[in-house]
Every structure is written in C-alpha cells, then in structure tokens.
C-alpha cells in the first residue's frame, strides 16, 4: 500500500507520553499518525492534514476537546472525520454530552490499546469504506477495491491506478465537493509535489473512461471549488 493511501489518525493529547504510546501502536497497526498537544494546535492540524479519524482527549489546554469537537462538526471540510472522544470522565452524562456535541464514539480511560484500535478500525469503515475493502455503489457505478475493478451498468471499465483512486475518493464521499488540493492530498499524497492542474488532466481521463460506453457524466464540476460525484 502506498503511504498516502494509509488512513491518517490524529492523536490530540496534552501528555507527550500518551501521544508517543498511541502513535507507536497506531503506526504498528498500519496507520499514518499526526499529533497535537492542545486544542488550537489540533484545529490547525485538522485544516492542514484532513485526518480520517481523530482521537480527541476531553481535557486539553487552550481549547477543550468538547469545543474542538464542536468546531470540527461545524466545518464542512472537516465534519466527515470520525471523532473518538477519549476521556477519564466516565459518568453517563459526560458520555451523552460528548456524543451530543458530535463525537462519533466515546472511550473512557483507562482503556486497552486493543479496544482503542478496534474502535479506530470500526469508525474508519464508515469514513473510508473503500479502505476497509467495502464495495462502493453510486447510481450505476460499482467499485470493488479488493478486486480493483469498476463497473458501470454491469459492464467492466478499465481505469489507470490514479483514475481508480480518484474515483474511489469521489464515490466514498458522494455529493461532497473536493477541492483540487484535497484530491492531491488524498490521491497523490502530501510528500509528492504535483501541480494542481494535474488533477484536471486525470479527471478528464476518468470522465472519458466512465462515459466510454455511453451514459451521462457522473462527475460534477463546481466552478471555483472543485469536483463532486453526483
């Protein structure tokens, strides 16, 4: 698997030892990891890195975990990330408050690393279904990530590897408008320099392949914003 294809988990905790422990175990389990030591830093990392899953400690300096969660869910470009609230607060009212603020899951300290990893994987299946091998279906398109095959109206289409990854991203978040920069990060990775116009070239190739046997173009261009599926 290419490094840029690996899911990104953001660990937000003000304790360096805890960040190091979680980072080690997540990386050993096949995840990319970013870290933040307080709430304000977390919001900066979220804007820059667009993590798939966020492990968010409740008690943070500068900006509490609850407020970070509220801001994440208020931002269209960030709300798709799965937020797992991590807290020593174990009362039912605290769990309810965390979930009602927008957290997708809630785990109390102390916890086992195996349980935490299981929760990360479970939430990842929702936000990145193709990453976990789930077949994606949008209208008459069907993408099988494990077999690396794409079908339209039951007929197999032949896509290059870049076009396949582009289509998977668009289908995973059907209706979401992806900026060119976001698609560059998801498909090519941040560690590779590619001009944003390259996205337009590959979108053009993808459209040609999808419409090779007829049918309307399923990719929508949003002027000044980017591209969307449907």
URQUI-V362787 format. One line per field, one symbol per residue. ss: DSSP state (a for helix, b for strand, c for the rest). phi: phi as a letter, one per 40 degrees, with the letter a starting at -180 (. if undefined). burial: # if it has 16 or more other ideal C-beta (glycine too) atoms within 10 Angstrom, else .. Layout:
BEGIN
ss=???
phi=???
burial=???
END
This chain:
BEGIN
ss=ccaaaccbbbbbcccaaaaaaaaaaaaacccbbbbbccaaaaaaaaaaacccbbbbbcccccccaaaaaaaaaacccccccbbbbbbccccaaaaaaaaaacccbbbbccccaaaaaaaaaaaaaaacaaaacccbbbccbbbbccccbbbbccbbbcccaaaaaaaaaaaacccccbcaaaaaaaaaccccccccaaaaaaaaaaaaaaccccccccbbbbcccbbbbc
phi=.cdccccbbcbbaccdcccccccdcccccgbcbbbabacccdccccccbfccbbcbcccbcgaccccccccdccbdcbccccbbcbaccbcdccccccccchccaabbccbccccccccccccccccbdcccgccbbbfcbbbbcccfbbbbfgbcbbbcccccccccccccbdgccccccccdcccbgccbcbccccdcccccccdcccbcbggccccbcbdgbibacg
burial=...#.#########...##..##.##....#########.###.##...#########.#..####.##.###....#.########......##.##..#######........##.###.##..#####..#.#.#..###.#....#.#....#.#..############..#####.#######..........#..##..##.##.......##......####.
END
